[in-house]
């Protein structure tokens, strides 16, 4: 099953690296592509785990467009971005 999710706070390759690492850790996720310009995460998964994926994105600081994008989300995305740059 392929799913596309448009997210908030996606700024750069560091963000993308953190998202990839986090989402690939979810059981059943086989593939992930991130379009930084459009803020879209495309996920191929064997399981019906969309809510788990959205929750993980939110916890990393990248909530789905339309969900609450709080100051906490923005702060987490800033930290995730920096960590992703170090890991990349």
C-alpha positions as CSV (number, residue, x, y, z in Angstrom):
1,X,0.0,0.0,0.0
2,X,1.4,3.4,-1.0
3,X,0.4,6.5,1.0
4,X,1.2,10.2,0.6
5,X,1.1,12.5,3.5
6,X,1.7,16.3,3.3
7,X,3.4,17.5,6.4
8,X,4.3,20.7,8.2
9,X,7.8,22.0,9.1
10,X,9.8,20.1,6.4
11,X,12.8,22.4,5.6
12,X,15.8,20.4,4.3
13,X,17.7,17.2,3.8
14,X,18.4,17.0,7.5
15,X,14.6,16.9,8.2
16,X,14.2,14.2,5.5
17,X,17.0,12.1,7.0
18,X,15.4,12.1,10.4
19,X,12.0,11.3,9.0
20,X,13.4,8.4,6.9
21,X,15.2,6.9,9.9
22,X,12.1,7.2,12.1
23,X,9.5,5.9,9.7
24,X,11.7,3.0,8.4
25,X,11.8,1.9,12.0
26,X,8.0,1.1,11.9
27,X,7.3,-2.5,11.2
28,X,6.0,-3.2,7.7
29,X,7.3,0.0,6.1
30,X,9.3,-1.0,3.1
31,X,10.1,2.3,1.3
32,X,9.9,6.0,1.9
33,X,10.4,9.0,-0.4
34,X,10.4,12.6,0.6
35,X,9.7,15.6,-1.6
36,X,11.2,18.5,0.3
37,X,9.8,21.1,-2.1
38,X,6.2,19.9,-1.8
39,X,6.5,18.7,1.9
40,X,5.2,15.2,0.9
41,X,6.2,11.9,2.4
42,X,5.4,8.9,0.3
43,X,5.4,5.6,2.1
44,X,5.1,2.0,0.9
45,X,4.0,-0.3,3.7
46,X,2.8,-3.9,4.0
47,X,0.6,-3.1,7.0
48,X,-2.4,-0.9,7.6
49,X,-0.4,1.4,9.9
50,X,-1.2,4.9,8.6
51,X,-2.2,6.2,12.0
52,X,1.0,4.9,13.6
53,X,3.0,6.6,10.8
54,X,1.2,9.9,11.3
55,X,1.7,9.7,15.0
56,X,5.5,9.1,14.5
57,X,5.7,12.0,12.1
58,X,4.0,14.3,14.6
59,X,6.2,13.1,17.5
60,X,9.3,13.9,15.3
61,X,7.8,17.5,14.8
62,X,6.2,17.0,11.4
63,X,2.5,16.8,11.8
64,X,0.2,16.2,8.8
65,X,-1.1,19.4,7.2
66,X,-4.4,20.2,8.8
67,X,-3.4,18.8,12.2
68,X,-2.3,21.1,15.0
69,X,1.2,22.5,14.4
70,X,2.2,23.8,17.8
71,X,5.3,25.5,19.0
72,X,6.3,22.1,20.5
73,X,6.1,20.6,17.0
74,X,8.1,23.4,15.5
75,X,10.8,23.1,18.2
76,X,11.0,19.3,17.7
77,X,11.3,19.7,14.0
78,X,14.2,22.2,14.5
79,X,16.0,19.6,16.7
80,X,15.1,16.8,14.3
81,X,16.5,18.8,11.4
82,X,19.8,19.4,13.3
83,X,20.2,15.8,14.2
84,X,19.4,14.7,10.7
85,X,22.1,16.9,9.4
86,X,24.6,15.4,11.7
87,X,23.6,11.8,10.8
88,X,23.6,12.5,7.0
